Amino acid sequence: MLNTVIYPSQQPTDNPPLLIVHGLFGSARNWGVMARRLSDVRTVLAVDMRNHGSSFWSDAHSYEAMADDLAKVIAAHGGQADVVGHSMGGKAAMVLALAHGAAIRRLLVGDIAPVAYQHDQSPNIKAMKSLNLSAIRNRAEADAALAQSLADESLRAFLLQSLDFKTTPISWRINLEALE
């Protein structure tokens, strides 16, 4: 099952949990501040999608597979949820609504529409894969190395959130091979 960060409700509620689903290259950690605030009035579940964060890695990375993963999380937490999906997570949530409609009470999708997109993330993945992780000792070195391929400082900062500096050598918390 997907790694799920649970923010328990700070007061009694009849509302189902709110499931937050991140976008491509993201993780549950991206939603921590918002999830803590929302847990004042309801339980919030923030997941790491497959091939991201602390969740399992798989060669399969289809929206159908991701929707099934989300359905399992919802089933394990009461059988129904309100769902907020961002970007890739929004598209997975839309597929969840079609395939497992009873699992969703309400759905909010941001930063993506139910259409096929032509944009390509392969330049970002190629840049991430080009880093010599065994030679990098800290975030500043990783940023400098990534800057050789990616000029956008904000994008680099976002992508570098997925580097795990606690491993030796440093490693990605993203399955770049599956996302390519």
N, C-alpha and C positions, 0 to 999 in steps of 0.2 A: 504494500500500500504506500501511497505517497507520504513523504515526511510532512507532518501537519503540526504547526505551532498553534496551540490552543490558548486563547485569551478568555478565561471564564468571565461570565457576566458578573458585575459587581452588585447587582440587585436582582431579585426574583423577576422572571419574565416568562410570558407564554409564547414569545416569539421563537421561531426556529433559529438555529445559528445562522450567522452570516458567513458565507464562504468567500474568501478573497483569492482570486486566481491571477497570478502575475503574467507578464508578457515574456517574449523571447529574451534570453540572456538575463532574466530577472530571478528573483527568489522570494520566498516568504518574508525574508528580512527586509526587503524593500518597503513592506507595508506595516512594519512594526509600530511606528508612531501612530498611524491612523487606526490600526487594529486595537491598540491599547485605549485610545479615546472612545472608540465605538463600543468597547467592552464595558463601558460604564452602564450601558442599558441592555446589553445582550451578549451572548457568547459569540466570539469571532474565531473562525478557523482560517488560518493563512497556510497555504500549501506550497511546497516546492514541487513544481511539475516534473514529470519524468525527464531525465537527462539534465536536470537543473538542481542546484543546491545540494541538499542532503538526501534527495530521493534517488531511487534506483536508476541505473542506466540501462537503456534498451536500444537495440537497432531500430525498433519500431517507433516512429514518432509521428503518427497520423493524428488528425483531429479526432477520429473515431476512437483510437486507443486512449487519447488524453481524456475524452469524455467518459469513457468507461472507468478510468482511474478516478475521476471526480465523483462518479456515481458510487463507487466503493467507499470513498471518504464520507459522502453524505449518508450512506446506509449505516456506516459505523457510528454516526453521530445523530441518530434519531430518524433518519429516513427522508427528511425534507429540509431544505435550506433556502434562504435568500442568497443569491449569488451575484457577486460583482466580478466581472472579468475584464482585464485590460489587455488590449492588443491580441497576441497569440492566445492568452487566457480567455479573452472575450470570445474569440472564434471557437475555442474548445467548449466554452459555456453555451454557445449557440447550438453546437452539435449535441451537447448534453440535453438541452431543452427539447430537441427533436427526438432523441433516442430514449431519454429517460424523463419525460415531461413531468411525471408525478413527483419527481425528486426536487423540483424547483417550485417554490411559491412565487418568488419574484426574481426577475433577472435585470441587471443593469450591465450594459456592455459599453466600454469606452475605448476610443481611439482605433476602432476598426469597424468595418461594415461587412455584411454577409455577401461579399463578392470576392472574386479571384483577383489577387494583386500581382502585378508584374515586377515589383521591386525585389531586389535580391540582396540577401545578407551575406553572400559568399565573400565579398571584400573584407567585411568585418571578421568573419571566421578565419579567412586566410591570414589576416594581420595577427589575430590571436594565436593561431597555430605557428606563426613564424617566430614567436618569442622563444629564445633559448632559456627555458625556465631554470635549468641547472646553473646558469650564470647570474641569475637575478637574486639579489639579497633582500630587497625591500620595495615598497610601492613606488618610490621615486625612480628607482632604476627601471622598474617595469613600465612606468609611464613614459620615461625617456625612450625606451626601446619601442614601445607601441606608437609613439609620436612619429617615428620614421615612416609608418604606414598610414596612420590616421591623424589628420590635422585637428579634428574637432576635440577640444579639451573636455567638454562635457560628456561626449560619447566615450572617450577613454576612461574618464572617472567612473562612469556607469559600468563599463565592461570590466574594469579592474576590481570592482566589488566582488567579482566571481573568482578571483585568485585566492587560493588558500595558502597563506603564508605560514601555517602551522605544520605543513607537511615538508618533508625533505626528499627530493627537491620540491620547490613550490609547484603547485598543480592547479589546474582549472577545476572548479566545481560544476562545470558544464561539459557535457559530452559533445565536444565539437565535431567528432566524426559523425554522430547521428544527426546533428543539426545541419550538416553541410549539404 
